[in-house]
Amino acid sequence: SPDAVDLPAPTLPSYNLVFVLDTSGSMNLAVPGSLQTRIQVLREAVSNVLSEYNQVSSNLNISIIAFAAASSLVFQGDSVAAAQDFINNPVNLIPNGSTNYAAAIEESRSALESHLSNPLLSGHTSNVYFISDGEPSVTLEVPTAGGNEWQQFVDSNDIEVVAVGLGNGISTIELAKEKDPELDEETVDSIQKHIFIQ
């Protein structure tokens, strides 16, 4: 009709997602009260989170970093289906070795610095999920001498980091060094419950 008004559709946000996943040997252990191992629960949970982002975003950049004794970028892409295929493929993310938080943080920062300098990712909101089932091996914790440079980096670049503990009775002292210092404990707890049954 002549009086019709066209309203612009809202624009969905774009996200830069970085999943930093523990693939140390203990991830082969069974989750208490479940028939699944920790790595199986992790695969399912990350796949579900990706599905949720797929519904509420216009563009996604997805990075997956695996860490055990060392750390490496094992997936990079913009397809949720491809990322889920990678996550759920049993030949990927095979648990083995020790738990090196320091290497995981170094690899994560390198990836994020690359993302921040990429004009194609301008306007993307960066969210990091650091998921582990326990404490780092001796001498492989996050370096904090002179201050926590990782937390300073993510805070200064408006990067939200959620550190998620997988399992029962694990210490959160080291996990707290990974998370966004501006993210309150209530928010972290609700995200943990949303992603994992602990």
Backbone as CSV, one residue per row, in Angstrom:
resi,resn,N_x,N_y,N_z,CA_x,CA_y,CA_z,C_x,C_y,C_z
1,SER,0.843,-1.188,0.000,0.000,0.000,0.000,0.878,1.237,0.000
2,PRO,0.292,2.412,-0.311,1.091,3.643,-0.323,1.674,3.986,1.031
3,ASP,1.002,3.517,2.100,1.476,3.857,3.444,2.437,2.813,4.022
4,ALA,2.786,1.809,3.231,3.671,0.756,3.727,5.049,1.316,4.032
5,VAL,5.639,0.813,5.091,6.985,1.240,5.501,7.894,0.019,5.511
6,ASP,9.008,0.132,4.839,9.988,-0.953,4.843,10.962,-0.738,5.989
7,LEU,10.992,-1.694,6.899,11.912,-1.614,8.030,13.135,-2.474,7.757
8,PRO,14.320,-1.950,8.009,15.528,-2.744,7.771,15.615,-3.918,8.734
9,ALA,16.000,-5.053,8.225,16.171,-6.226,9.083,17.419,-6.046,9.940
10,PRO,17.375,-6.485,11.188,18.563,-6.342,12.049,19.722,-7.171,11.509
11,THR,20.914,-6.631,11.673,22.112,-7.329,11.218,22.657,-8.195,12.334
12,LEU,22.839,-9.457,12.064,23.398,-10.356,13.069,24.891,-10.086,13.234
13,PRO,25.421,-10.283,14.419,26.840,-10.010,14.654,27.748,-11.046,13.990
14,SER,29.010,-10.673,13.861,30.043,-11.583,13.356,30.971,-11.942,14.511
15,TYR,31.409,-13.204,14.544,32.245,-13.667,15.648,33.537,-14.305,15.142
16,ASN,34.588,-14.050,15.900,35.862,-14.739,15.722,36.006,-15.689,16.910
17,LEU,35.844,-16.975,16.664,35.840,-17.977,17.732,37.156,-18.731,17.758
18,VAL,37.738,-18.832,18.941,38.966,-19.605,19.124,38.716,-20.628,20.225
19,PHE,38.784,-21.895,19.870,38.633,-22.982,20.833,40.011,-23.549,21.150
20,VAL,40.396,-23.452,22.418,41.703,-23.947,22.861,41.432,-25.203,23.688
21,LEU,41.760,-26.362,23.119,41.268,-27.637,23.638,42.384,-28.523,24.186
22,ASP,42.197,-28.981,25.389,43.131,-29.890,26.052,43.036,-31.276,25.410
23,THR,44.144,-31.751,24.882,44.183,-33.113,24.320,45.262,-33.942,25.008
24,SER,45.514,-33.645,26.280,46.494,-34.421,27.040,45.943,-35.819,27.315
25,GLY,46.812,-36.698,27.795,46.438,-38.094,27.977,45.255,-38.324,28.888
26,SER,45.066,-37.458,29.888,43.967,-37.646,30.838,42.599,-37.421,30.214
27,MET,42.555,-36.838,29.019,41.268,-36.647,28.353,40.672,-37.971,27.875
28,ASN,41.431,-39.050,27.976,40.922,-40.387,27.651,40.147,-41.007,28.812
29,LEU,40.227,-40.381,29.990,39.547,-40.927,31.160,38.037,-40.753,31.041
30,ALA,37.315,-41.642,31.677,35.856,-41.568,31.654,35.355,-40.451,32.550
31,VAL,34.250,-39.832,32.156,33.584,-38.836,32.987,32.756,-39.581,34.024
32,PRO,32.941,-39.301,35.322,32.175,-40.002,36.358,30.675,-39.931,36.108
33,GLY,30.023,-41.085,36.205,28.589,-41.131,35.989,28.171,-41.140,34.536
34,SER,29.156,-41.297,33.643,28.862,-41.282,32.212,29.588,-42.429,31.532
35,LEU,29.089,-42.828,30.375,29.757,-43.852,29.588,30.745,-43.231,28.600
36,GLN,30.866,-41.906,28.621,31.738,-41.209,27.691,33.066,-40.830,28.336
37,THR,34.078,-40.708,27.504,35.348,-40.170,27.979,35.285,-38.643,27.946
38,ARG,36.277,-38.014,28.556,36.314,-36.555,28.583,36.434,-35.976,27.175
39,ILE,37.224,-36.609,26.330,37.377,-36.063,24.976,36.078,-36.210,24.186
40,GLN,35.321,-37.262,24.437,34.030,-37.429,23.758,33.038,-36.360,24.195
41,VAL,33.033,-36.053,25.476,32.158,-34.999,25.983,32.577,-33.655,25.402
42,LEU,33.882,-33.428,25.321,34.387,-32.180,24.737,33.944,-32.036,23.286
43,ARG,34.093,-33.100,22.501,33.692,-33.046,21.087,32.212,-32.649,20.952
44,GLU,31.374,-33.296,21.724,29.939,-33.042,21.649,29.607,-31.616,22.068
45,ALA,30.250,-31.158,23.141,29.962,-29.828,23.661,30.384,-28.728,22.694
46,VAL,31.583,-28.836,22.142,32.063,-27.815,21.210,31.201,-27.805,19.951
47,SER,30.819,-28.978,19.480,29.947,-29.057,18.308,28.616,-28.361,18.571
48,ASN,28.076,-28.535,19.778,26.808,-27.888,20.136,26.954,-26.371,20.209
49,VAL,28.066,-25.910,20.758,28.304,-24.464,20.842,28.404,-23.861,19.447
50,LEU,29.080,-24.548,18.550,29.187,-24.069,17.175,27.807,-23.965,16.523
51,SER,26.946,-24.934,16.777,25.589,-24.896,16.222,24.831,-23.678,16.718
52,GLU,25.028,-23.344,17.990,24.329,-22.192,18.549,24.830,-20.887,17.934
53,TYR,26.132,-20.768,17.769,26.681,-19.568,17.126,26.184,-19.458,15.688
54,ASN,26.035,-20.581,15.032,25.593,-20.585,13.644,24.204,-19.966,13.499
55,GLN,23.406,-20.075,14.546,22.041,-19.559,14.505,21.948,-18.067,14.811
56,VAL,22.974,-17.509,15.436,22.861,-16.118,15.908,23.923,-15.202,15.316
57,SER,24.590,-15.647,14.260,25.656,-14.821,13.684,25.524,-14.741,12.175
58,SER,26.091,-13.687,11.600,26.093,-13.526,10.148,27.355,-14.103,9.536
59,ASN,28.479,-13.987,10.262,29.758,-14.513,9.780,30.531,-15.087,10.954
60,LEU,31.254,-16.159,10.681,32.075,-16.776,11.711,33.477,-17.031,11.171
61,ASN,34.455,-16.788,12.022,35.808,-17.252,11.770,36.143,-18.196,12.914
62,ILE,36.485,-19.429,12.588,36.646,-20.469,13.608,38.070,-20.999,13.604
63,SER,38.694,-20.955,14.772,40.032,-21.527,14.945,39.976,-22.561,16.060
64,ILE,40.672,-23.672,15.853,40.767,-24.702,16.883,42.237,-24.953,17.161
65,ILE,42.607,-24.776,18.419,43.983,-25.005,18.872,43.970,-26.190,19.820
66,ALA,44.794,-27.184,19.539,44.903,-28.349,20.412,46.208,-28.254,21.191
67,PHE,46.154,-28.621,22.461,47.392,-28.591,23.250,47.496,-29.805,24.155
68,ALA,48.709,-30.281,24.274,49.076,-31.334,25.216,50.486,-30.965,25.688
69,ALA,51.513,-31.757,25.306,52.882,-31.357,25.619,53.280,-30.127,24.815
70,ALA,52.721,-30.006,23.606,52.923,-28.843,22.747,51.560,-28.341,22.302
71,SER,51.550,-27.312,21.475,50.292,-26.718,21.046,50.381,-26.337,19.581
72,SER,49.261,-26.473,18.851,49.266,-26.103,17.438,47.863,-25.745,16.970
73,LEU,47.810,-24.911,15.942,46.553,-24.572,15.290,46.196,-25.725,14.367
74,VAL,45.078,-26.399,14.636,44.747,-27.612,13.887,43.566,-27.432,12.932
75,PHE,42.835,-26.313,13.097,41.725,-26.031,12.183,41.537,-24.535,12.067
76,GLN,41.285,-24.088,10.844,40.977,-22.681,10.579,39.973,-22.623,9.441
77,GLY,38.854,-21.924,9.643,37.870,-21.830,8.576,36.669,-21.017,8.989
78,ASP,35.705,-20.896,8.079,34.502,-20.125,8.363,33.232,-20.969,8.264
79,SER,33.389,-22.275,8.128,32.250,-23.174,7.991,32.023,-23.944,9.292
80,VAL,30.822,-23.808,9.852,30.479,-24.562,11.051,30.472,-26.058,10.758
81,ALA,29.933,-26.441,9.613,29.875,-27.861,9.248,31.274,-28.466,9.165
82,ALA,32.207,-27.730,8.550,33.579,-28.229,8.425,34.242,-28.334,9.791
83,ALA,34.000,-27.348,10.654,34.576,-27.379,11.998,34.008,-28.547,12.799
84,GLN,32.719,-28.783,12.676,32.101,-29.905,13.383,32.606,-31.239,12.852
85,ASP,32.794,-31.335,11.554,33.345,-32.562,10.977,34.733,-32.827,11.540
86,PHE,35.519,-31.769,11.669,36.870,-31.928,12.219,36.800,-32.366,13.677
87,ILE,35.977,-31.675,14.455,35.861,-31.979,15.887,35.411,-33.415,16.122
88,ASN,34.462,-33.871,15.337,33.851,-35.181,15.566,34.578,-36.337,14.892
89,ASN,35.589,-36.036,14.107,36.374,-37.083,13.458,37.334,-37.694,14.481
90,PRO,37.213,-38.992,14.771,38.032,-39.603,15.823,39.529,-39.637,15.525
91,VAL,39.922,-39.365,14.294,41.360,-39.341,13.997,41.977,-37.999,14.395
92,ASN,41.146,-37.032,14.749,41.632,-35.733,15.211,41.513,-35.636,16.729
93,LEU,42.301,-34.753,17.314,42.231,-34.485,18.757,42.395,-35.760,19.577
94,ILE,43.439,-36.510,19.273,43.706,-37.762,19.988,44.472,-37.462,21.274
95,PRO,43.932,-37.819,22.445,44.591,-37.500,23.713,45.923,-38.230,23.885
96,ASN,46.928,-37.467,24.311,48.248,-38.051,24.553,49.154,-36.992,25.162
97,GLY,49.969,-37.384,26.119,51.008,-36.493,26.623,50.596,-35.649,27.817
98,SER,51.461,-34.684,28.132,51.282,-33.829,29.305,50.393,-32.634,28.983
99,THR,50.280,-31.706,29.937,49.358,-30.571,29.802,50.149,-29.269,29.871
100,ASN,50.329,-28.618,28.733,51.176,-27.433,28.648,50.323,-26.181,28.425
101,TYR,49.945,-25.545,29.536,49.155,-24.318,29.428,49.951,-23.194,28.779
102,ALA,51.240,-23.123,29.083,52.071,-22.040,28.541,52.090,-22.072,27.019
103,ALA,52.243,-23.265,26.440,52.250,-23.401,24.977,50.883,-23.056,24.392
104,ALA,49.820,-23.451,25.096,48.467,-23.160,24.616,48.227,-21.658,24.549
105,ILE,48.657,-20.947,25.569,48.470,-19.492,25.611,49.309,-18.811,24.537
106,GLU,50.524,-19.273,24.342,51.394,-18.682,23.318,50.789,-18.857,21.926
107,GLU,50.290,-20.045,21.633,49.669,-20.312,20.333,48.386,-19.495,20.165
108,SER,47.620,-19.370,21.232,46.373,-18.608,21.182,46.642,-17.137,20.917
109,ARG,47.622,-16.603,21.584,47.939,-15.182,21.381,48.426,-14.935,19.962
110,SER,49.241,-15.845,19.450,49.728,-15.703,18.074,48.570,-15.695,17.082
111,ALA,47.613,-16.596,17.282,46.448,-16.658,16.391,45.614,-15.390,16.500
112,LEU,45.392,-14.928,17.710,44.561,-13.742,17.916,45.221,-12.486,17.360
113,GLU,46.528,-12.386,17.493,47.230,-11.233,16.929,47.084,-11.212,15.413
114,SER,47.122,-12.390,14.800,46.906,-12.494,13.359,45.487,-12.067,12.989
115,HIS,44.518,-12.474,13.802,43.121,-12.108,13.550,42.921,-10.596,13.678
116,LEU,43.520,-10.003,14.703,43.345,-8.573,14.947,43.919,-7.721,13.814
117,SER,44.933,-8.241,13.153,45.566,-7.483,12.068,44.951,-7.791,10.708
118,ASN,43.971,-8.685,10.674,43.332,-9.084,9.412,42.134,-8.175,9.140
119,PRO,42.195,-7.340,8.087,41.069,-6.430,7.805,39.770,-7.156,7.502
120,LEU,39.845,-8.410,7.055,38.626,-9.165,6.753,37.843,-9.516,8.018
121,LEU,38.526,-9.428,9.175,37.872,-9.765,10.440,37.537,-8.517,11.247
122,SER,37.653,-7.363,10.621,37.293,-6.118,11.298,35.802,-6.139,11.639
123,GLY,35.489,-5.820,12.881,34.092,-5.844,13.312,33.654,-7.155,13.917
124,HIS,34.495,-8.178,13.847,34.169,-9.451,14.488,34.415,-9.358,16.000
125,THR,33.540,-9.926,16.780,33.737,-10.042,18.221,34.519,-11.318,18.503
126,SER,35.625,-11.188,19.225,36.477,-12.352,19.497,36.115,-12.992,20.829
127,ASN,35.795,-14.281,20.774,35.506,-15.080,21.963,36.414,-16.301,21.975
128,VAL,37.052,-16.531,23.111,37.958,-17.671,23.265,37.381,-18.623,24.305
129,TYR,37.393,-19.918,23.977,36.991,-20.951,24.927,38.206,-21.822,25.234
130,PHE,38.701,-21.714,26.459,39.846,-22.516,26.908,39.282,-23.652,27.746
131,ILE,39.431,-24.883,27.248,38.768,-26.032,27.878,39.808,-27.081,28.270
132,SER,39.834,-27.395,29.561,40.815,-28.352,30.067,40.203,-29.172,31.191
133,ASP,40.783,-30.347,31.431,40.264,-31.202,32.495,41.128,-31.168,33.751
134,GLY,42.089,-30.281,33.807,42.905,-30.256,35.014,44.011,-29.231,34.993
135,GLU,44.918,-29.386,35.919,46.015,-28.450,36.067,47.125,-28.753,35.061
136,PRO,47.933,-27.736,34.729,49.062,-27.977,33.827,50.135,-28.822,34.511
137,SER,50.946,-29.469,33.696,52.068,-30.222,34.233,53.066,-29.248,34.872
138,VAL,53.910,-29.761,35.738,54.873,-28.941,36.475,55.748,-28.150,35.506
139,THR,55.890,-26.864,35.776,56.673,-25.879,35.007,56.008,-25.480,33.697
140,LEU,54.801,-25.994,33.401,54.140,-25.687,32.128,52.887,-24.825,32.326
141,GLU,52.813,-24.139,33.469,51.670,-23.284,33.744,51.795,-21.953,32.987
142,VAL,50.748,-21.140,33.056,50.757,-19.826,32.403,51.781,-18.928,33.094
143,PRO,52.709,-18.331,32.343,53.707,-17.438,32.964,53.030,-16.206,33.563
144,THR,53.355,-15.919,34.823,52.766,-14.741,35.470,53.819,-13.867,36.136
145,ALA,55.091,-14.180,35.937,56.148,-13.348,36.517,56.061,-11.945,35.915
146,GLY,55.922,-10.942,36.780,55.799,-9.580,36.290,54.394,-9.232,35.831
147,GLY,53.431,-10.102,36.121,52.053,-9.855,35.709,51.593,-10.864,34.674
148,ASN,50.308,-11.015,34.552,49.732,-11.964,33.596,49.553,-11.265,32.246
149,GLU,50.558,-11.424,31.382,50.533,-10.742,30.091,49.380,-11.206,29.211
150,TRP,48.978,-12.459,29.351,47.866,-12.984,28.561,46.572,-12.240,28.900
151,GLN,46.272,-12.114,30.198,45.063,-11.416,30.596,45.121,-9.939,30.220
152,GLN,46.295,-9.344,30.306,46.446,-7.942,29.890,46.185,-7.801,28.393
153,PHE,46.656,-8.765,27.615,46.467,-8.739,26.166,44.991,-8.840,25.794
154,VAL,44.292,-9.824,26.362,42.882,-10.006,25.981,42.028,-8.847,26.488
155,ASP,42.359,-8.333,27.659,41.584,-7.222,28.204,41.757,-5.965,27.347
156,SER,42.965,-5.681,26.914,43.226,-4.476,26.130,42.647,-4.558,24.725
157,ASN,42.333,-5.777,24.249,41.780,-5.955,22.911,40.313,-6.375,22.919
158,ASP,39.669,-6.244,24.082,38.242,-6.573,24.209,37.924,-7.989,23.754
159,ILE,38.790,-8.923,24.134,38.595,-10.332,23.806,38.038,-11.037,25.036
160,GLU,36.899,-11.696,24.865,36.307,-12.425,25.985,36.862,-13.843,26.020
161,VAL,37.368,-14.245,27.168,37.934,-15.585,27.331,37.165,-16.317,28.424
162,VAL,36.651,-17.470,28.074,35.948,-18.316,29.033,36.797,-19.554,29.276
163,ALA,37.222,-19.747,30.514,37.994,-20.933,30.877,37.040,-21.944,31.505
164,VAL,36.961,-23.111,30.897,35.990,-24.121,31.318,36.713,-25.355,31.838
165,GLY,36.360,-25.757,33.050,36.914,-26.974,33.627,36.015,-28.152,33.323
166,LEU,36.597,-29.216,32.819,35.843,-30.416,32.470,36.169,-31.519,33.468
167,GLY,35.171,-31.897,34.264,35.394,-32.958,35.231,34.969,-32.543,36.620
168,ASN,35.113,-33.444,37.547,34.713,-33.204,38.927,35.930,-32.923,39.802
169,GLY,35.802,-31.948,40.686,36.816,-31.714,41.695,38.143,-31.188,41.179
170,ILE,38.162,-30.576,40.014,39.431,-30.061,39.501,39.713,-28.687,40.100
171,SER,40.994,-28.347,40.174,41.386,-27.040,40.687,41.145,-25.976,39.623
172,THR,40.616,-24.850,40.050,40.368,-23.752,39.109,41.410,-22.644,39.227
173,ILE,42.441,-22.864,40.051,43.460,-21.821,40.261,44.177,-21.493,38.960
174,GLU,44.612,-22.524,38.243,45.323,-22.286,36.991,44.378,-21.870,35.875
175,LEU,43.169,-22.436,35.858,42.187,-22.051,34.844,41.859,-20.565,34.940
176,ALA,41.862,-20.034,36.167,41.527,-18.621,36.357,42.544,-17.706,35.692
177,LYS,43.739,-18.202,35.442,44.764,-17.378,34.787,44.490,-17.205,33.300
178,GLU,43.620,-18.054,32.743,43.311,-17.973,31.321,42.116,-17.075,31.036
179,LYS,41.155,-17.051,31.943,39.888,-16.386,31.641,40.038,-14.875,31.609
180,ASP,39.065,-14.237,30.974,38.988,-12.790,30.904,38.883,-12.240,32.320
181,PRO,39.815,-11.371,32.751,39.746,-10.851,34.121,38.508,-9.999,34.376
182,GLU,37.859,-9.530,33.304,36.652,-8.715,33.459,35.391,-9.568,33.520
183,LEU,35.518,-10.885,33.309,34.358,-11.779,33.294,34.092,-12.250,34.717
184,ASP,32.915,-11.934,35.257,32.642,-12.275,36.644,32.391,-13.765,36.806
185,GLU,32.533,-14.233,38.039,32.438,-15.665,38.322,31.046,-16.209,38.031
186,GLU,30.010,-15.403,38.252,28.654,-15.872,37.991,28.476,-16.168,36.503
187,THR,29.028,-15.300,35.653,28.934,-15.522,34.216,29.681,-16.775,33.821
188,VAL,30.890,-16.938,34.357,31.691,-18.119,34.039,30.950,-19.381,34.463
189,ASP,30.351,-19.359,35.659,29.648,-20.526,36.159,28.474,-20.876,35.251
190,SER,27.733,-19.878,34.797,26.576,-20.157,33.950,27.012,-20.714,32.607
191,ILE,28.135,-20.225,32.086,28.646,-20.741,30.809,29.130,-22.170,30.988
192,GLN,29.788,-22.447,32.096,30.251,-23.809,32.363,29.069,-24.779,32.385
193,LYS,28.010,-24.394,33.073,26.841,-25.263,33.151,26.188,-25.420,31.793
194,HIS,26.280,-24.352,30.991,25.660,-24.393,29.663,26.417,-25.358,28.738
195,ILE,27.716,-25.394,28.883,28.528,-26.196,27.960,28.701,-27.625,28.465
196,PHE,28.984,-27.775,29.732,29.312,-29.099,30.237,28.471,-29.472,31.462
197,ILE,28.145,-30.735,31.562,27.583,-31.281,32.793,28.775,-31.721,33.621
198,GLN,28.999,-31.069,34.751,30.221,-31.337,35.517,29.968,-32.375,36.597
